[in-house]
Amino acid sequence: MSRRTLLLIYLIAIVVLVAIPVGNENVKSLNSIFLLRLRGDYIVHMLLFVPWCFLKPGLDLSKWWWLLAGVAFALAAESLQYFIPYRAFNINDMIANALGVVLSFILVSIWQLRVSIKKERGY
């Protein structure tokens, strides 16, 4: 499966997750989980956007433009919930989405640096 196909599936999955109704009991259970003083739903939001930079297809975009596009998508995904009556917009969720993209960017950059060092050393 190509990266473009994976990216398309990922984009559709995020939009569906943003748009589907969620029961209050599910939200309350996530809101009561804390990890390092962060609510569980913020961590879930962040983790949902970690794949972004790993799914960069063969587009003629620099990694910086791809990061900007990812942050814009993360912000738009949460902003969409403002217009859906049964969903709730939350600025903290928006920040967690953007942090997931930034974390993804950092992880991919470290991975690329490591690969280039291995190539230089002949591993």
ROLUMVO-472122 format. One record per residue: y, z, x of N, C-alpha, C, O, CB in turn; residue number from 1; residue in one letter. Coordinates in steps of 0.2 Angstrom, whole numbers, padded with zeros to 4 digits. Atoms other than C-alpha are relative to their C-alpha. Glycine has a CB too. Example, Ala and Ser with C-alpha at 12.3 -4.5 7.8 and 13.67 -1.06 7.14 Angstrom:
residues 2
[rec [-0006; 0000; 0004]; [-0022; 0039; 0062]; [0006; 0000; 0004]; [0005; 0003; 0009]; [0000; 0006; -0005]; 1; "A"];
[rec [-0006; -0001; -0004]; [-0005; 0036; 0068]; [0005; 0003; -0004]; [0011; 0004; -0001]; [0002; -0007; 0002]; 2; "S"];
END
This chain:
residues 123
[rec [-0006; 0000; 0004]; [0000; 0000; 0000]; [0006; 0000; 0005]; [0007; 0004; 0009]; [0000; 0006; -0005]; 1; "M"];
[rec [-0006; 0001; -0004]; [0017; -0005; 0007]; [0005; 0006; -0001]; [0004; 0009; -0006]; [0003; -0006; -0001]; 2; "S"];
[rec [-0005; -0005; 0001]; [0031; 0007; 0010]; [0005; -0001; -0006]; [0007; 0003; -0009]; [0004; 0001; 0007]; 3; "R"];
[rec [-0005; 0002; 0006]; [0042; -0002; -0003]; [-0004; 0002; -0006]; [0000; 0005; -0011]; [0001; -0008; 0000]; 4; "R"];
[rec [0004; -0002; 0006]; [0028; 0001; -0016]; [0000; 0007; 0000]; [0001; 0010; -0006]; [-0007; -0003; 0000]; 5; "T"];
[rec [0000; -0007; 0000]; [0027; 0019; -0011]; [0007; 0003; -0002]; [0008; 0008; -0006]; [-0002; 0003; 0007]; 6; "L"];
[rec [-0007; -0002; 0002]; [0046; 0021; -0012]; [0001; -0001; -0007]; [0004; 0003; -0010]; [0005; -0004; 0005]; 7; "L"];
[rec [-0001; 0001; 0007]; [0046; 0013; -0029]; [-0003; 0005; -0004]; [-0001; 0007; -0009]; [-0002; -0007; -0002]; 8; "L"];
[rec [0003; -0005; 0003]; [0033; 0024; -0035]; [0003; 0007; 0000]; [0004; 0011; -0005]; [-0008; 0001; 0003]; 9; "I"];
[rec [-0004; -0006; -0001]; [0042; 0039; -0028]; [0006; 0001; -0004]; [0008; 0006; -0007]; [0002; 0001; 0008]; 10; "Y"];
[rec [-0007; 0000; 0004]; [0059; 0034; -0036]; [-0002; 0001; -0007]; [0002; 0005; -0010]; [0003; -0006; 0002]; 11; "L"];
[rec [0002; 0000; 0007]; [0050; 0032; -0053]; [-0002; 0007; -0001]; [0000; 0010; -0006]; [-0005; -0005; -0002]; 12; "I"];
[rec [0003; -0007; 0001]; [0041; 0049; -0051]; [0006; 0005; 0000]; [0006; 0009; -0004]; [-0005; 0002; 0006]; 13; "A"];
[rec [-0006; -0005; 0000]; [0058; 0058; -0047]; [0004; -0001; -0006]; [0005; 0004; -0009]; [0004; -0001; 0006]; 14; "I"];
[rec [-0004; 0001; 0007]; [0067; 0050; -0062]; [-0004; 0003; -0006]; [-0001; 0006; -0010]; [0001; -0007; -0001]; 15; "V"];
[rec [0004; -0003; 0005]; [0052; 0055; -0073]; [0000; 0007; 0000]; [0001; 0010; -0005]; [-0007; -0003; 0000]; 16; "V"];
[rec [0000; -0008; 0000]; [0052; 0073; -0067]; [0007; 0002; -0002]; [0007; 0008; -0005]; [-0002; 0002; 0007]; 17; "L"];
[rec [-0007; -0002; 0002]; [0071; 0074; -0069]; [0001; 0000; -0008]; [0004; 0004; -0011]; [0005; -0004; 0003]; 18; "V"];
[rec [-0002; 0002; 0007]; [0070; 0067; -0087]; [-0005; 0003; -0005]; [-0003; 0004; -0011]; [0000; -0007; -0001]; 19; "A"];
[rec [0004; -0002; 0005]; [0055; 0075; -0095]; [0002; 0007; -0002]; [0004; 0011; 0002]; [-0008; 0000; 0003]; 20; "I"];
[rec [-0002; -0007; 0002]; [0057; 0091; -0105]; [-0005; 0005; 0004]; [-0011; 0004; 0005]; [-0001; 0001; -0007]; 21; "P"];
[rec [0004; -0005; -0003]; [0051; 0107; -0097]; [0000; 0006; -0004]; [0006; 0008; -0007]; [0003; 0002; 0007]; 22; "V"];
[rec [0001; -0006; 0004]; [0045; 0122; -0106]; [0004; 0006; 0003]; [0004; 0007; 0009]; [-0007; 0002; -0002]; 23; "G"];
[rec [-0004; -0006; -0003]; [0056; 0138; -0104]; [-0005; 0005; 0004]; [-0003; 0008; 0009]; [0003; 0004; -0006]; 24; "N"];
[rec [0005; -0004; -0003]; [0040; 0148; -0099]; [-0001; -0002; 0007]; [-0002; 0002; 0012]; [-0006; 0001; -0004]; 25; "E"];
[rec [0002; 0003; -0007]; [0037; 0136; -0084]; [0006; 0001; 0004]; [0006; 0003; 0010]; [-0001; -0007; -0001]; 26; "N"];
[rec [-0006; -0001; -0003]; [0055; 0138; -0079]; [0001; 0007; 0002]; [0003; 0009; 0008]; [0007; -0003; -0003]; 27; "V"];
[rec [-0001; -0008; -0001]; [0056; 0157; -0080]; [-0005; 0002; 0005]; [-0004; 0006; 0009]; [-0002; 0004; -0007]; 28; "K"];
[rec [0005; -0002; -0005]; [0040; 0158; -0070]; [0002; -0002; 0007]; [0001; 0001; 0012]; [-0007; -0003; -0001]; 29; "S"];
[rec [-0002; 0002; -0006]; [0047; 0148; -0056]; [0007; 0003; 0002]; [0007; 0005; 0008]; [0002; -0008; 0000]; 30; "L"];
[rec [-0006; -0004; -0001]; [0064; 0157; -0057]; [-0002; 0007; 0003]; [0003; 0010; 0006]; [0004; 0000; -0006]; 31; "N"];
[rec [0001; -0006; -0002]; [0055; 0173; -0054]; [-0004; 0001; 0007]; [-0005; 0006; 0009]; [-0004; 0004; -0005]; 32; "S"];
[rec [0003; 0000; -0007]; [0047; 0168; -0037]; [0005; -0001; 0005]; [0009; -0005; 0004]; [-0005; -0006; 0000]; 33; "I"];
[rec [-0005; 0000; -0005]; [0057; 0171; -0022]; [-0004; 0000; 0007]; [-0009; 0003; 0008]; [0004; 0006; 0000]; 34; "F"];
[rec [0003; 0000; -0007]; [0053; 0166; -0004]; [0006; 0000; 0005]; [0011; -0005; 0004]; [-0004; -0007; 0001]; 35; "L"];
[rec [-0006; -0001; -0004]; [0066; 0172; 0009]; [0006; 0000; -0004]; [0011; -0003; -0002]; [0000; -0006; 0005]; 36; "L"];
[rec [-0005; -0001; 0005]; [0077; 0176; -0005]; [0002; -0006; -0003]; [0008; -0007; -0006]; [0006; 0003; 0004]; 37; "R"];
[rec [-0002; 0006; 0003]; [0077; 0159; -0012]; [-0005; -0001; -0006]; [-0011; 0001; -0006]; [-0001; -0007; 0004]; 38; "L"];
[rec [0004; 0001; 0006]; [0071; 0155; -0030]; [-0005; -0005; 0001]; [-0004; -0010; 0005]; [0004; -0001; -0006]; 39; "R"];
[rec [0005; 0005; -0001]; [0055; 0145; -0031]; [0001; -0006; -0002]; [-0001; -0011; 0001]; [-0006; 0003; -0004]; 40; "G"];
[rec [-0001; 0007; 0002]; [0062; 0131; -0041]; [0005; -0003; 0005]; [0005; -0009; 0005]; [0004; 0001; -0007]; 41; "D"];
[rec [-0004; 0003; -0005]; [0075; 0128; -0027]; [-0004; -0003; 0006]; [-0003; -0008; 0008]; [0005; 0005; 0003]; 42; "Y"];
[rec [0004; 0003; -0005]; [0061; 0126; -0015]; [-0004; -0006; -0002]; [-0005; -0011; 0002]; [-0005; 0006; 0002]; 43; "I"];
[rec [0003; 0006; 0003]; [0052; 0114; -0027]; [0004; -0006; 0001]; [0002; -0011; 0002]; [-0003; 0002; -0007]; 44; "V"];
[rec [-0005; 0006; 0000]; [0068; 0104; -0028]; [0000; -0003; 0007]; [0000; -0009; 0008]; [0006; 0002; -0002]; 45; "H"];
[rec [0000; 0003; -0007]; [0069; 0103; -0009]; [-0006; -0004; 0002]; [-0005; -0009; 0005]; [0001; 0006; 0004]; 46; "M"];
[rec [0006; 0003; -0002]; [0051; 0099; -0007]; [-0001; -0007; -0003]; [-0004; -0012; 0000]; [-0006; 0004; -0001]; 47; "L"];
[rec [0001; 0006; 0003]; [0052; 0085; -0019]; [0004; -0006; 0003]; [0002; -0012; 0003]; [0003; 0000; -0008]; 48; "L"];
[rec [-0004; 0005; -0004]; [0065; 0076; -0008]; [-0002; -0001; 0007]; [0001; -0005; 0010]; [0007; 0001; -0001]; 49; "F"];
[rec [0002; 0001; -0007]; [0057; 0078; 0008]; [-0003; -0006; 0002]; [-0002; -0009; 0008]; [-0005; 0006; 0002]; 50; "V"];
[rec [0003; 0006; -0001]; [0047; 0062; 0007]; [0005; -0006; 0001]; [0003; -0011; 0004]; [-0005; -0002; -0005]; 51; "P"];
[rec [-0005; 0005; 0000]; [0063; 0052; 0006]; [0000; -0004; 0007]; [-0001; -0010; 0007]; [0007; 0002; -0001]; 52; "W"];
[rec [0000; 0004; -0007]; [0065; 0047; 0025]; [-0006; -0002; 0003]; [-0006; -0007; 0007]; [0004; 0005; 0005]; 53; "C"];
[rec [0006; 0003; -0003]; [0047; 0045; 0028]; [-0002; -0006; -0004]; [-0006; -0010; -0002]; [-0006; 0005; -0002]; 54; "F"];
[rec [0001; 0006; 0004]; [0047; 0031; 0014]; [0005; -0005; 0002]; [0005; -0010; -0002]; [0000; 0002; -0007]; 55; "L"];
[rec [-0004; 0005; -0001]; [0060; 0021; 0022]; [-0003; -0007; 0001]; [-0007; -0008; 0006]; [0005; 0001; 0007]; 56; "K"];
[rec [0004; 0006; -0001]; [0054; 0003; 0020]; [0004; -0004; 0005]; [0008; -0002; 0008]; [0000; -0004; -0007]; 57; "P"];
[rec [-0003; 0004; -0005]; [0058; -0011; 0031]; [0007; -0003; -0001]; [0008; -0009; 0000]; [-0005; -0006; 0002]; 58; "G"];
[rec [-0007; 0003; 0002]; [0076; -0013; 0025]; [0004; 0000; 0006]; [0003; 0004; 0011]; [0003; 0005; -0005]; 59; "L"];
[rec [-0004; 0001; -0006]; [0089; -0018; 0037]; [0006; 0005; -0001]; [0012; 0003; -0001]; [0003; -0007; 0000]; 60; "D"];
[rec [-0005; -0006; 0000]; [0098; -0001; 0036]; [-0001; 0005; 0005]; [-0007; 0006; 0008]; [-0001; 0004; -0007]; 61; "L"];
[rec [0000; -0005; -0005]; [0102; 0011; 0049]; [-0003; 0007; -0003]; [-0003; 0008; -0009]; [0006; 0001; 0004]; 62; "S"];
[rec [0003; -0006; 0002]; [0094; 0028; 0048]; [0006; 0004; -0003]; [0004; 0008; -0008]; [-0003; 0004; 0005]; 63; "K"];
[rec [-0005; -0004; 0003]; [0111; 0035; 0044]; [0002; -0002; -0007]; [0004; 0002; -0011]; [0007; -0001; 0005]; 64; "W"];
[rec [-0001; 0002; 0007]; [0114; 0024; 0029]; [-0006; 0002; -0004]; [-0005; 0003; -0010]; [0000; -0008; 0000]; 65; "W"];
[rec [0006; -0002; 0004]; [0096; 0028; 0023]; [0001; 0008; -0002]; [0000; 0010; -0007]; [-0006; -0001; 0004]; 66; "W"];
[rec [-0001; -0007; 0001]; [0101; 0047; 0025]; [0005; 0000; -0006]; [0005; 0004; -0011]; [0002; 0003; 0006]; 67; "L"];
[rec [-0005; 0000; 0005]; [0117; 0043; 0015]; [-0003; -0002; -0007]; [-0001; 0001; -0012]; [0006; -0004; 0002]; 68; "L"];
[rec [0003; 0002; 0007]; [0107; 0034; 0001]; [-0004; 0005; -0003]; [-0004; 0006; -0009]; [-0004; -0007; 0002]; 69; "A"];
[rec [0004; -0005; 0003]; [0095; 0048; 0000]; [0004; 0006; -0003]; [0002; 0009; -0008]; [-0005; 0003; 0006]; 70; "G"];
[rec [-0004; -0005; 0003]; [0108; 0061; -0002]; [0003; -0002; -0007]; [0004; 0002; -0012]; [0006; 0002; 0005]; 71; "V"];
[rec [-0002; 0003; 0006]; [0116; 0050; -0015]; [-0005; 0000; -0006]; [-0003; 0002; -0012]; [0003; -0007; 0001]; 72; "A"];
[rec [0005; 0000; 0005]; [0100; 0048; -0024]; [-0002; 0007; -0003]; [-0003; 0008; -0008]; [-0007; -0003; 0002]; 73; "F"];
[rec [0001; -0007; 0001]; [0097; 0067; -0023]; [0005; 0003; -0005]; [0003; 0006; -0010]; [-0001; 0004; 0006]; 74; "A"];
[rec [-0006; -0003; 0004]; [0114; 0071; -0031]; [-0001; -0004; -0007]; [0001; -0001; -0012]; [0006; -0002; 0003]; 75; "L"];
[rec [0000; 0004; 0006]; [0112; 0057; -0044]; [-0006; 0003; -0005]; [-0006; 0003; -0011]; [-0001; -0007; 0001]; 76; "A"];
[rec [0006; -0003; 0004]; [0094; 0064; -0049]; [0002; 0006; -0004]; [0000; 0007; -0010]; [-0006; 0001; 0005]; 77; "A"];
[rec [-0001; -0006; 0003]; [0101; 0081; -0053]; [0006; -0002; -0005]; [0006; 0001; -0011]; [0003; 0005; 0005]; 78; "E"];
[rec [-0005; 0002; 0004]; [0117; 0073; -0061]; [-0002; -0003; -0007]; [0001; -0002; -0012]; [0005; -0004; 0003]; 79; "S"];
[rec [0003; 0003; 0006]; [0106; 0064; -0073]; [-0001; 0005; -0005]; [-0001; 0004; -0011]; [-0006; -0004; 0002]; 80; "L"];
[rec [0002; -0005; 0005]; [0101; 0080; -0081]; [0006; 0003; -0004]; [0005; 0005; -0009]; [-0003; 0006; 0004]; 81; "Q"];
[rec [-0006; -0002; 0003]; [0119; 0083; -0086]; [0000; -0003; -0007]; [0003; -0001; -0012]; [0006; -0001; 0004]; 82; "Y"];
[rec [0000; 0004; 0006]; [0117; 0069; -0099]; [-0006; 0000; -0004]; [-0006; -0003; -0010]; [0001; -0007; 0002]; 83; "F"];
[rec [0006; -0001; 0004]; [0100; 0074; -0105]; [0000; 0006; -0004]; [0000; 0012; -0001]; [-0007; -0001; 0004]; 84; "I"];
[rec [-0001; -0006; 0004]; [0101; 0086; -0120]; [-0004; 0006; 0001]; [-0003; 0012; 0001]; [0000; -0002; -0007]; 85; "P"];
[rec [0005; -0006; -0001]; [0085; 0096; -0116]; [-0001; 0002; 0007]; [-0005; 0006; 0008]; [-0006; -0003; -0003]; 86; "Y"];
[rec [0000; -0002; -0007]; [0088; 0097; -0098]; [0007; 0004; 0002]; [0012; 0003; -0001]; [-0001; -0006; 0005]; 87; "R"];
[rec [-0006; -0004; -0002]; [0101; 0108; -0088]; [0002; -0002; 0007]; [-0002; -0002; 0012]; [-0001; 0007; -0001]; 88; "A"];
[rec [-0003; 0001; -0006]; [0112; 0103; -0074]; [0001; 0006; 0004]; [0003; 0011; 0001]; [0007; -0004; 0000]; 89; "F"];
[rec [-0001; -0006; -0004]; [0112; 0115; -0059]; [0002; -0002; 0007]; [-0001; -0005; 0010]; [-0007; 0005; 0000]; 90; "N"];
[rec [-0003; 0002; -0006]; [0123; 0114; -0044]; [-0005; 0002; 0006]; [-0005; -0001; 0011]; [0007; 0003; 0001]; 91; "I"];
[rec [0005; -0002; -0005]; [0110; 0124; -0034]; [-0006; -0004; 0001]; [-0008; -0005; 0006]; [-0002; 0007; -0001]; 92; "N"];
[rec [0005; 0005; -0001]; [0097; 0112; -0038]; [0002; -0006; 0003]; [-0002; -0009; 0007]; [-0003; -0002; -0007]; 93; "D"];
[rec [-0003; 0006; -0004]; [0108; 0098; -0032]; [0000; 0001; 0007]; [-0001; -0003; 0011]; [0007; -0002; -0003]; 94; "M"];
[rec [-0001; -0002; -0007]; [0111; 0107; -0016]; [-0007; 0000; 0003]; [-0008; -0003; 0009]; [0003; 0006; 0001]; 95; "I"];
[rec [0007; -0001; -0002]; [0092; 0110; -0014]; [-0003; -0008; 0001]; [-0006; -0009; 0006]; [-0005; 0004; -0005]; 96; "A"];
[rec [0002; 0007; -0001]; [0089; 0091; -0017]; [0002; -0003; 0006]; [-0001; -0006; 0010]; [0002; -0004; -0007]; 97; "N"];
[rec [-0003; 0003; -0006]; [0101; 0086; -0004]; [-0003; 0003; 0006]; [-0004; -0001; 0011]; [0008; 0001; 0000]; 98; "A"];
[rec [0003; -0004; -0006]; [0094; 0099; 0008]; [-0007; -0003; 0002]; [-0009; -0004; 0008]; [-0001; 0007; -0001]; 99; "L"];
[rec [0006; 0003; -0001]; [0077; 0091; 0005]; [0000; -0007; 0004]; [-0004; -0008; 0009]; [-0004; -0001; -0006]; 100; "G"];
[rec [-0001; 0006; -0004]; [0083; 0074; 0011]; [0002; 0001; 0007]; [0000; -0002; 0012]; [0006; -0004; -0004]; 101; "V"];
[rec [-0002; -0001; -0007]; [0092; 0081; 0026]; [-0006; 0003; 0004]; [-0007; 0001; 0010]; [0006; 0006; 0000]; 102; "V"];
[rec [0006; -0003; -0004]; [0076; 0091; 0031]; [-0005; -0006; 0002]; [-0007; -0006; 0007]; [-0004; 0005; -0005]; 103; "L"];
[rec [0005; 0006; -0001]; [0066; 0075; 0029]; [0003; -0004; 0006]; [-0001; -0007; 0010]; [0000; -0005; -0006]; 104; "S"];
[rec [-0003; 0004; -0005]; [0079; 0066; 0040]; [-0001; 0003; 0007]; [-0003; 0000; 0012]; [0008; -0001; -0001]; 105; "F"];
[rec [0001; -0004; -0007]; [0077; 0080; 0054]; [-0007; -0001; 0002]; [-0008; -0002; 0008]; [0002; 0007; -0001]; 106; "I"];
[rec [0007; 0001; -0002]; [0058; 0079; 0053]; [-0001; -0007; 0003]; [-0005; -0008; 0008]; [-0004; 0002; -0006]; 107; "L"];
[rec [0001; 0007; -0003]; [0058; 0060; 0055]; [0003; -0001; 0006]; [0000; -0005; 0011]; [0003; -0005; -0006]; 108; "V"];
[rec [-0004; 0001; -0007]; [0071; 0060; 0069]; [-0004; 0004; 0006]; [-0005; 0001; 0011]; [0007; 0003; 0000]; 109; "S"];
[rec [0004; -0003; -0005]; [0060; 0073; 0078]; [-0006; -0004; 0002]; [-0008; -0005; 0008]; [-0002; 0007; -0002]; 110; "I"];
[rec [0006; 0004; -0001]; [0044; 0063; 0075]; [0002; -0007; 0004]; [-0002; -0008; 0009]; [-0003; -0002; -0007]; 111; "W"];
[rec [-0002; 0006; -0003]; [0053; 0047; 0081]; [0001; 0001; 0008]; [-0001; -0003; 0012]; [0006; -0004; -0003]; 112; "Q"];
[rec [-0001; -0002; -0007]; [0059; 0056; 0097]; [-0006; 0001; 0004]; [-0007; -0001; 0009]; [0005; 0006; 0000]; 113; "L"];
[rec [0006; -0002; -0004]; [0042; 0062; 0101]; [-0004; -0006; 0001]; [-0007; -0007; 0006]; [-0004; 0005; -0005]; 114; "R"];
[rec [0004; 0006; -0001]; [0034; 0045; 0098]; [0003; -0004; 0006]; [-0001; -0007; 0010]; [0000; -0004; -0006]; 115; "V"];
[rec [-0003; 0004; -0005]; [0047; 0037; 0110]; [-0001; 0003; 0007]; [-0002; 0000; 0012]; [0007; -0001; -0001]; 116; "S"];
[rec [0002; -0003; -0006]; [0044; 0050; 0123]; [-0007; -0001; 0002]; [-0009; -0002; 0008]; [0001; 0008; 0000]; 117; "I"];
[rec [0007; 0002; -0001]; [0025; 0047; 0122]; [0000; -0007; 0003]; [-0004; -0008; 0008]; [-0004; 0001; -0006]; 118; "K"];
[rec [0000; 0007; -0002]; [0028; 0028; 0124]; [0003; 0000; 0007]; [0000; -0004; 0011]; [0004; -0004; -0004]; 119; "K"];
[rec [-0003; 0000; -0007]; [0039; 0031; 0140]; [-0005; 0003; 0005]; [-0005; 0001; 0010]; [0007; 0004; 0000]; 120; "E"];
[rec [0005; -0003; -0005]; [0026; 0042; 0148]; [-0007; -0003; 0000]; [-0011; -0002; 0004]; [-0001; 0007; -0002]; 121; "R"];
[rec [0006; 0004; 0000]; [0012; 0030; 0143]; [-0006; 0003; -0003]; [-0012; 0002; -0001]; [-0002; -0002; 0007]; 122; "G"];
[rec [0005; -0003; 0003]; [0002; 0041; 0132]; [-0003; -0004; -0006]; [-0008; -0002; -0009]; [0002; 0007; -0003]; 123; "Y"];
END
